[in-house]
Amino acid sequence: MEASIVQLGERYWDDFPVGFTIRTRGLTVTETHIVMWAAVAGDWLPIHMDREFTKNTVFGEPVAHGPLTLSLALGLVTQTNVYGDAIIAWLGLDEVRLPAPVRIGDTIHVVGVVEEQAETSKLERGRVRIAFQVLNQRDEVVLTYLTSFLMHRKLP
């Protein structure tokens, strides 16, 4: 009997059944994150950049850009290498919601649960949809989103 060799990062659609959960480590959002994002995106709105302005807002202090929080979350998930080499294509991002602000000094982490695993018309491929929540250090949900991937399947 020959031993099979499993390569590092070898993952397949089959490894992502409904209910499979992904958890990331935390990341503390700093003022540097916010300033760098503003520079890249060109979004210098006072709600993110002006401490004096934000004193008179509902937040009372600068808050992180929503797309920055999403990007940090996507990066945290990628760093887990949970997908390995399974992904063929990212199919999209849906239902992005920001129920609470991310403040300078908040530590965020991400939890995702596979909510759909579907076959496709091609036997060698499958699709998954994952529901993600981004939580702060108080376990308050600060961002939610759905994402879908086309993945390689194990062939018999």
C-alpha positions as CSV (number, residue, x, y, z in Angstrom):
1,M,0.0,0.0,0.0
2,E,1.4,3.4,-1.0
3,A,1.3,6.2,1.4
4,S,-0.4,9.3,0.0
5,I,1.5,12.6,0.3
6,V,-0.4,15.7,1.5
7,Q,1.1,19.0,0.5
8,L,1.2,21.9,2.9
9,G,-1.9,24.0,2.1
10,E,-3.7,21.2,0.3
11,R,-7.3,21.9,0.9
12,Y,-10.5,21.3,-1.1
13,W,-14.1,22.3,-1.3
14,D,-14.8,19.0,0.5
15,D,-13.0,20.4,3.6
16,F,-15.6,23.2,4.0
17,P,-18.9,21.6,5.0
18,V,-21.9,23.6,6.2
19,G,-21.1,24.6,9.8
20,F,-17.3,24.6,9.4
21,T,-16.0,27.5,11.5
22,I,-13.0,29.8,10.9
23,R,-11.5,31.9,13.7
24,T,-8.7,34.3,13.4
25,R,-6.3,35.9,15.9
26,G,-6.8,39.5,16.9
27,L,-5.4,42.7,15.5
28,T,-5.3,46.0,17.3
29,V,-6.4,48.9,15.0
30,T,-4.1,51.8,15.4
31,E,-4.1,55.4,14.2
32,T,-1.4,54.4,11.8
33,H,-3.8,52.0,10.1
34,I,-6.4,54.8,9.7
35,V,-3.9,57.3,8.3
36,M,-2.4,54.8,5.9
37,W,-5.8,53.8,4.7
38,A,-6.8,57.4,4.2
39,A,-3.6,57.9,2.1
40,V,-4.3,54.9,-0.1
41,A,-8.0,55.5,-0.5
42,G,-8.0,59.3,-0.6
43,D,-10.6,59.3,2.2
44,W,-9.6,62.1,4.5
45,L,-13.1,62.8,5.9
46,P,-13.0,64.5,9.3
47,I,-14.9,61.6,10.9
48,H,-11.7,59.5,10.6
49,M,-9.0,62.2,10.8
50,D,-10.1,65.2,12.9
51,R,-10.1,64.7,16.7
52,E,-11.7,68.1,17.3
53,F,-14.4,67.6,14.7
54,T,-15.3,64.1,16.1
55,K,-15.7,65.4,19.7
56,N,-19.1,66.8,18.5
57,T,-20.2,63.6,16.7
58,V,-22.1,60.6,18.0
59,F,-18.7,58.8,18.2
60,G,-16.9,61.4,20.2
61,E,-13.6,60.4,18.6
62,P,-12.2,59.3,15.2
63,V,-13.3,55.9,13.9
64,A,-11.9,53.6,11.4
65,H,-13.1,53.6,7.8
66,G,-15.6,50.8,7.1
67,P,-13.6,49.5,4.0
68,L,-10.4,49.5,6.2
69,T,-12.1,47.3,8.8
70,L,-13.3,45.0,5.9
71,S,-9.8,44.9,4.5
72,L,-8.2,44.1,7.9
73,A,-10.8,41.3,8.3
74,L,-10.1,39.8,4.9
75,G,-6.4,39.9,5.8
76,L,-6.8,38.2,9.1
77,V,-8.7,35.4,7.5
78,T,-6.1,35.0,4.7
79,Q,-3.3,34.9,7.4
80,T,-4.9,31.7,8.8
81,N,-4.2,29.9,5.5
82,V,-7.5,28.1,6.1
83,Y,-8.2,27.9,2.4
84,G,-4.8,26.5,1.4
85,D,-4.9,26.0,-2.3
86,A,-8.6,25.3,-2.5
87,I,-9.7,28.6,-4.0
88,I,-10.1,29.0,-7.8
89,A,-11.9,32.3,-7.7
90,W,-13.4,34.8,-5.3
91,L,-17.1,35.1,-6.4
92,G,-18.0,38.2,-4.5
93,L,-18.9,40.0,-1.3
94,D,-22.5,40.5,-0.2
95,E,-24.5,42.1,2.6
96,V,-21.7,44.1,4.1
97,R,-23.0,45.8,7.3
98,L,-21.3,48.0,9.9
99,P,-23.4,47.8,13.1
100,A,-20.8,49.5,15.4
101,P,-17.7,51.6,14.9
102,V,-14.1,50.5,15.2
103,R,-12.2,52.9,17.3
104,I,-8.4,53.5,17.6
105,G,-7.2,50.8,20.1
106,D,-9.9,48.3,19.4
107,T,-8.7,44.7,18.9
108,I,-10.7,42.9,16.2
109,H,-11.0,39.3,15.3
110,V,-13.0,37.4,12.7
111,V,-15.3,34.4,13.0
112,G,-16.7,32.8,9.8
113,V,-19.2,29.9,9.4
114,V,-19.8,28.1,6.1
115,E,-23.5,28.5,5.5
116,E,-23.7,26.9,2.0
117,Q,-21.7,24.3,0.2
118,A,-23.0,23.7,-3.4
119,E,-21.9,21.5,-6.3
120,T,-21.4,23.1,-9.7
121,S,-22.0,21.9,-13.2
122,K,-18.3,20.8,-13.2
123,L,-17.4,17.8,-11.1
124,E,-14.0,19.2,-10.2
125,R,-15.4,22.4,-8.7
126,G,-17.7,23.4,-5.9
127,R,-18.9,26.7,-4.4
128,V,-19.1,27.8,-0.7
129,R,-20.7,30.8,0.9
130,I,-19.3,31.9,4.3
131,A,-20.9,34.3,6.7
132,F,-18.4,36.4,8.6
133,Q,-18.6,38.5,11.7
134,V,-15.9,40.9,12.9
135,L,-15.9,41.4,16.6
136,N,-14.0,43.7,18.9
137,Q,-12.4,42.9,22.3
138,R,-15.8,43.2,24.0
139,D,-17.3,40.7,21.5
140,E,-19.4,43.4,20.0
141,V,-20.1,42.8,16.3
142,V,-18.6,45.7,14.3
143,L,-18.9,44.2,10.8
144,T,-20.7,41.4,9.0
145,Y,-20.4,40.1,5.4
146,L,-21.0,37.1,3.2
147,T,-18.5,35.9,0.7
148,S,-18.4,33.1,-1.8
149,F,-15.6,31.1,-3.4
150,L,-15.3,28.7,-6.3
151,M,-13.1,25.8,-5.0
152,H,-11.3,22.7,-6.3
153,R,-13.0,19.5,-5.3
154,K,-11.3,16.2,-4.6
155,L,-11.7,13.8,-7.5
156,P,-12.4,10.2,-6.8
